[in-house]
């Protein structure tokens, strides 16, 4: 399996993206932004489709559309955006816009499936270097602002009382999310971005309590899901994304079961 260059590229890129999603996903869940991540992925699909139509790198279109969307959501305010009934209209519009751009280009069916469901085994070395650079950038910025982001994500009232620039922190995080979504779309596709960005982090909350431990567990679960998907996808005919989504779902329900068993054990021990 590892004698093939495309599998080496897939494992390298997939692992880096998984570590990035596992890390940023903890803060996405803490800030209740899972729906925003889903929104960005639909907008990114339109951006990639526009890039194909315009004859430029799909990643450039992804970044252009998602970064502008992040600025727009930041300007409006996340709470206001989530309450706005037009969100469903925005999602439908950008999905339709993406389909329009693809229909106007020469790449339709195959490329549509790639954008929607990803193609981790189809990335080349240039894609790998792009993913490496953007992933390291996101992880570096997260490490740099870890304390501020942790404070604002898990205690927004306290962060506001302490005088932290919570609005700018929110906008900055949305921009990081947009970059993370743009990179992840190339691995699992626009429709399954939220799988890597939310499910491992949601599962990690059932296994541990501290923020740093959640990041570690979430990153490990995301990476394990990608590795499982790549191995199973190599030996079977099913898509890699299916195995990734299935693995993360199993880990999530395993986490729920683990927490319930631990609570029951503590009650029995206390009695």
Buried (B, 14 or more C-beta within 10 A) or exposed (E): EEEEEBBBBBBBBBBBBBBBBBBBBBBBBBBEBBBBBBBBBBBBBBBBBBBBBEEEBBBBBBBBBBBEBBBEBBEEBBEEBBEEEEBEEBBEBBBEBBBBBBEEBEEEEEBBEBBBBBBBBEBEEEBBEBBBEBBEBBBEBBEEBBEBBBBBBBEBEEBEEEEBEBEEBBBBBBBBBBBBBBBBBBBBBBBBBBBBBBBBBBBBBBBBEEBEEBBBBBBBBBBBBBBBBBBBBBEEEEBBBBBBBBBBBEBBEBBEEEEEEEEEEEEEEEE
